[in-house]
Amino acid sequence: FSNYIDTSEISLFNNNFSTEPIAVSSELFYLVNKSKEIFILSDGNFDITINPLLQLWGFNHDFKTAMVPDSLLIDSVKQYVNTNKLKLKNQSIQKRDPYIQINLNAIAKGYSVDKISQFFKSKEIYNYMIEIGGEIYVSGHNNENQLWKIGIRNPNLEGNFILNSIQITNKAIATSGVYLDYFSIRNIEYSHLINPQTGYPIKHDLISVVVVADDCATADGIATALMVKGSNEGLKWINTVENIECLLISKGLNGQFNIAKSNGFK
């Protein structure tokens, strides 16, 4: 799933400019299909075809942007960003536009956590915590026979490292945030998260989200979609989605942090 390795399956797919069905591995097919489900569920706020926009803004191999891309160029690239332009059938993926390219960085870590979890359970290991880059799955109990205690990072980097914690088991936890990942051009801060519908980095008060779901790939993708939606729209949305809960941290105009939780977040 690496966009940085020229011989990876995703790179070969992206560099195939055919509009005929492309045979892919079961893993790539599964994850693109899962991503398409989240795309539909989120009304397009989670979109794995965002790769052309990521490249335009310099988020590929190394960050290289010295200036904001021209608005006309952004609009011209946006035509290649729409998961609906991917057709999945019989273990193959068809591009409705030859210039469609995918990027799974917002869901692949969560999927990797799920694969390790499945492996542990196949070996009849049921008490464990898996963490890859902040995406987590916990099962059973810890070595003190207690529920797993997962810390929530404090976005205020000058305060305590842990803002709060949750006790949980048999669930996935994913986080997404912008308080560490941003860049500045002419004293204006830009997030590394791009809204696939506008073509621009997100700009609102939501700075961190924690998502709890049954599997980590779903939690990972939903966390990104929430960051794109923002706190108010995001909270309304999650309260309509079954089996997914969230905690949202936003920053007020006077710098204080505001915490909001979905109806079922304990």
Secondary structure by P-SEA (a helix, b strand, c coil): ccccccccaaaaaaacccccbbbbcaaaaaaaaaaaaaaaaacccccccaaaaaaaacccccccccccccaaaaaaaccccccccccccccbbbbccccbbbbccccaaaaaaaaaaaaaaaaccccccccccccccccccccccccbbbbbbcccccccccccccccccbbbbbbbccccccccccbbbbccccccccccccccccbbbbbcccaaaaaaaaaaaaaaccaaaaaaaaacccccbbbbbbcccbbbbbbbccccc
